[in-house]
Amino acid sequence: MQNELDTSDEAGRIVGDRIMKLSGSERFIIGCQMFESARAVIIPSLPKDLDAKEFKRRLYERTYGEILPF
């Protein structure tokens, strides 16, 4: 069965297998790099005139997909 994404199930399995062959620290580093890449895309999309508190709030909401809990 084809998943919702544009990647075939077989390609997904191949990539998943390759990732799982990496050490835990290598997978952690890749995850951090992916997170930083996502932030690098989000930050320029936010309005330029936000004060620091509002910038952080909106960045959190865009990053995690939920309202800041406090």
WOFENKA-V23468 format. One record per pair of residues at least 24 apart in sequence whose C-alpha atoms are under 10 Angstrom apart, sorted by sequence separation. I is the first residue (numbers start at 1). J is the second residue. If there is no record, write none. Layout:
# WOFENKA-V23468
i=I j=J
i=I j=J
This chain:
# WOFENKA-V23468
i=38 j=62
i=39 j=63
i=38 j=63
i=35 j=63
